[in-house]
Amino acid sequence: MITPKEFDSIRPFEPEEIPAVAERLAKNEQFRQVIAFLYPGVPFETIIEQIKGCKDNLDFQKKFVYGIVQNLADKLTTGCDMDSSAIDNSGRYTFISNHRDIVLDSAFLSKLLVDNGFSTTCEIAIGDNLLSLPWVKDVVRLNKAFIVERALQMRQMLIASKRLSEYMHFSINEKKENIWIAQRQGRAKDSNDRTQEAILKMMVMGGEGSAIERLTALHLVPLAISYEYDPCDYLKAREMQLKRDNPDWKKSAEDDVISMKTGILGYKGNVHYQCAACIDDYIKQAESLPKGEQFAAIAHKIDLDIWANYKLHKTNYIALDIKNGNENNLGKEYSAEDKAEFNAYIDSRIAKITDVPNKDEAFMRSCILTMYAYPALNKLSKGEATFDN
């Protein structure tokens, strides 16, 4: 299949490009160090030759990425699974999910799609702000990532958004790939997972027919991603205080690298993925609504499905009770020992934050509790309740 030239700057690499990409990576010292860490004792040149021999991106994922992700799951989780019984694994879908981890949300999904009998994995929407290192950009494009261009002027942003949307439609309907995309730009720092209408509006900039027909052509599947522990919880709390104290504060490229590394190598506890049914029929029904209400209704449907399918852990129940003034409404879900252990865990996370001026431990504790409490609050209240802070 010939991919239109207009997608060259954002699409994953084509099979015939893989040898040249491998040659580029072979010259990069940072990539060499990463390979030495991942494959101790295996000659670097052997890895490069194996990459060159991959027949396509899926082959690269199965030969290299699957084993790495499985190893991470074995070492850093107490279980990583997915329930995809609500969809047909012979179909092709756009998985739209809540977003916890920069790298692993999509990496775990691709592994779990293979485990659940899908014939292919998924192409991954990733922001170019995370791809400042050329070798990282090469690796993610080998790993079936397509690039979301950001930090553009308004006119360039409209052009880039239309190209992104058209590529997604091409990927689903011509390449017969699955897609993963987060429900919002960036991660919800407080875990209050809500779909941005702007994501849906971008999706209908490509394709054919009405807005409703264009959305149904992408076959949206709301996907709930549940982590028992978020390795980046303390980094998010740090960001929240820095942003509170200085509204103009912005993350640096180094901050993104630290978040990626921490997310990958940190302990996650239990990890569960739950697919809702494809919402094509709901989207078609939304066409009867006034045009100004259609995107809001569809976004809310995605939210309801994600909240309903979120797997709550003791960490979520405990955090919600503490946020509610140490009430014991959910005490049947955990013990006093569980609560003491979770409080000690939060203390240990706050202790890791050492570079924030006027460190506000009470604020950071509240931030971390909120991160763990929101999934429970949204599931139990169907999104109708919120926290003040």
Number of C-alpha atoms within 10 A of each C-alpha: 6 7 14 10 8 11 16 12 11 20 25 23 22 17 17 12 13 22 18 11 19 20 14 15 20 18 11 12 11 14 17 17 12 11 17 15 10 13 13 10 9 11 11 16 11 10 18 19 14 14 23 20 15 19 14 19 22 21 17 21 21 18 14 17 18 18 13 17 20 16 13 19 22 12 15 18 18 13 13 22 18 20 15 19 12 12 15 13 16 10 13 25 24 26 26 23 29 29 25 23 21 22 17 17 24 25 22 23 23 29 25 22 19 16 12 15 13 19 14 19 26 29 26 28 20 25 16 15 15 17 18 13 12 11 19 15 19 19 18 18 23 26 26 24 25 27 23 19 18 14 9 11 8 9 9 13 14 14 12 19 22 18 20 24 23 20 23 26 26 19 21 21 17 13 14 15 21 24 28 26 21 23 26 19 16 14 17 16 20 20 18 22 24 20 23 17 18 14 19 19 15 18 23 24 20 21 21 14 11 11 21 19 16 18 27 18 20 26 24 23 25 29 33 27 24 25 26 20 18 21 22 24 25 21 21 21 26 25 19 19 21 19 14 11 12 10 10 8 13 11 10 10 14 11 13 16 16 14 19 18 15 18 21 21 12 17 20 23 19 18 22 20 23 23 23 23 18 21 19 18 11 13 22 14 13 18 16 10 11 9 12 8 12 19 23 17 16 21 19 17 17 25 26 19 22 30 29 20 21 22 21 19 20 19 23 24 25 30 25 25 20 17 18 13 8 11 12 15 12 14 14 8 15 15 12 10 9 14 19 11 13 17 18 11 12 17 14 12 19 21 11 11 15 9 8 11 9 9 15 12 16 9 15 25 18 16 22 24 25 25 24 28 26 25 28 27 23 23 21 13 13 16 20 9 12 11 11 5 9
